[in-house]
Amino acid sequence: GFDFNVLSPDELKEIYPLVEIDDLVGAIHEPLDGYVDPSQATHAMAFAARQYGAKVHRQTQAERIEQETDGEWLVHTTAGTIRCEHIVNAAGTWAREIGGMMGLDLPVVPVLHQYLVTDRIDAYAELAGELPIIRDPEESWYVRQERDGAIIGPYEKNGVAWSVDGVPPEFGMELLPPDLDQVEGIVAQAMTRIPALADAGIKTIVNGPITFTPDANPLIGPAFGLHNGWLLTGSSMGVMEGGGAGKFLAEWIIGGAPPMDALGLDPRRFGGYADRSYRLDKAIESFGNQFAIHFPFEERPAGRQRLVSPIYSALEQAGAQFGFAYGWERPNWFKISDADETELTFHRPGWFAAVRHECLGVSERAGIADMSVFSKFEVSGGDAQAFMATLGANRPPQKQGRVGLTHVLTSSGGVMSEFTVTRLGEDQFYLTSAAAARRQDHDVLNRHATGFGDVEVKDVTEARAVLSLMGPRSREILAALTDIDLSDQSFSWLTAKTMMVAAVPTLAVRVSYVGELGWELHHAIGDQQKLYAALVEAARPYDPVHFGAYAMNAMRLEKGYRAWGLDLTTERSPIEAGLGYLVRTQGRNFAGRDALLQASNANALNMVLLGFDNADVDPFGMHTVFKEGRACGIVTSAAFGHRVNRPLALAYLRPEAVQHGAGLTVELLGSACPVQILEAAPFDRDNVRLKGDT
C-alpha cells in the first residue's frame, strides 16, 4: 500500500540536503540548526533498505494473496508473483483490502482528521528554541510549532468515518477538501487559549484519512489463524510510531516472542464480535477520546452487548453494573443502594461499599457469579496426552477428574498463556483461560497441534456457560440440587465430576479463585437460565449475594493469586512471578524450557504481595514502587481487600528490594504510601476454608 519514492543518494541529497545517509537502516540525522520534514523519512529508509538487499517495487498493485500447503506465501502483483516465508500487512489506509486478500476481516476504519497550518507568527519566529507541543484534553486539540508558524490539530467528538466498506481503488493518498465547519469550534478555543494563533492567517487546511482501531492502538503482531502472517497497521499516529513499531515486529518475527508485553498491540485482542458496526462505532468513539482523561475502571458505552449470557436480564434486575470483556457483558459489581455511584474517579470509587458487601457475603454465606466469559477449549484425540504433556511448564493432570494449572511459555521463557486443565478422560481434556486471551490461546493450541497427528482443538467458548457458586454454605446449596456426594472425601479440592445439577448435565469443578469453598458449574449455554434459577432458589435460605469481577479481583489478591495479562505477561517467567512450584522441567520438553534453565538472574525481578498502611487512596495498578526515594519495582494489579480490611497489591521488585524490604513506598496521587512485603497470603494462609476443612 505504500508508494516509496526510491532515490539515489545524490538525488536524495539534492532534494533533501540536510539529511545524512549512512549504512544504518533508516538513519536520519537532523542538524541542530536545520529542519527535517518527517514525511521524507521513507525516502531514506527505502534507500537504506536497498543497501541491505531489499527490493522496493513502486507503482505495483497487489492483486491476490495465497498461502501454499508448505506454509509459504504467494503475493500476486501486476509485476509478477513474490514468494515469501513471512508476510506483513503494513498497508495503512488499505489494510482492510490487503487483509481481505489474506482472509482477514480487520477491525480498522479510516477516519478523517484535519489540521490547520498557520502563516508566520512573529512571536514564534523570535524564539531561540522550539516550543513544546501543547495539548488541551478538555477542549480536544494540540498545537505544535511548524517552523515560524504552528499546526493546530483538533479532534472533534463526532468524527467522520470515510470509505468504511472499502477504499476506492483510484485513491492514491490524495487529500480531501477541507471541512472547516466540522472543527472551527475547537480551533476557536485553541486560538482563545493561545492568542498568537489568532493573529496569524491560515496557510493550509489538511484533511485526510487515518486508520483507527476500536481502541486507537495499532495492530502489531500475528494475524489470527494464519501461519507466518503478520499485521503492522491501524496506527492512528502514523509516522511517529513507525520506527518503534517496525523494530518491535521485526524482533518478534525473528525471536519468536514479542520483545515486551504486547497485549495492548496484539491484533488478536479483538474477536469475531468486532463486526462492521462495532469497529465503526468504536473508531468514532476512540477518535473523540484522543485527548480525554482516562480513569481507572473506565467502561466506554459504544459497541456494547455484543455477547450476552442467557441470564443477562436476570443479573441486570439483580443490580448488575456491566463491563466489557472480549465482546461479553460481564457484571463488574452489583448495585445495592441508590447511594452507590458509578462516576469515575482516581479516588475511592462510589461502588466501594457495594463490592465490600459482595466480598463479605461470599465469605460469610455464599455468592453466585456468572463466569461465562471464560475462553473454553476441548482437546481430544489419540495424541491428546502427548499434546498436553508438552504444552506448558507444568505436567497435565495424570488422572481422570483431576484439575491443574499450566503456563505456556514463549521461546524466551515468558508467560504467554495460562490454562486451567481438567482431564475428562484418557484422551480428552477441557481447558479454560482468560476471556481476553481467546484468539491468542486458540492460536497457541492450534500451532502446538501441528506437531501431532491425532489431536482436535475445539473452541467451545460460546457453546458453554459457567456459573460460580462460592462460600462456606456452597456445599449445602449444591447438595440440594444433586445426588452426588459432595464431601471432601468424595469430592476434594482440584477435582471435577460430570453430574446432574437441577436436572442439568454439568461439569462441576472444585476450584476457587476467591479463596473460599466452592465450585464452577460448566454447562451448555442453553441450560443456563434453568440452572441459575435453581441455584438462586436453593441458595435463598442462606441469604446469598451476587458478586462481580471487582469483588473477585479483591478476593484473589487476598490470596495472592496471579492474573494473566496483569501479573503474568510475556516479559516475566513463571519463576519470577513466584510460580516455580508449577514448573516441571525434569524429563520434559516444552517451549521456553531451555530459556528458563539458562536464565540469568541479572535482570530478574521477583513478584511479591504488598500490604498498604493507612492509604487514603486505593491502588489500582501500574504504580511505581520506591525504596528510599529510588524506583525499585512496579505494581501490576491492586485492590482493597475487604476481608482483611487493607489495600493490597502484587508487584515486581528488584531482588535487593525484596531482600531488604524495609522502607518501601508506593506513590498514589502524589503521596508516598508505606507498604510492607507480606510473606504469606493475608487471608486463610493455610487454605483451610478453600479445602473445606472447616
Order of alpha helices (4+ residues) and beta strands (2+ residues): alpha-alpha-beta-beta-beta-beta-alpha-beta-alpha-beta-beta-beta-beta-alpha-alpha-beta-beta-beta-alpha-alpha-alpha-beta-beta-alpha-beta-beta-alpha-beta-beta-beta-alpha-beta-beta-alpha-beta-beta-beta-alpha-beta-alpha-alpha-beta-beta-beta-beta-alpha-beta-beta
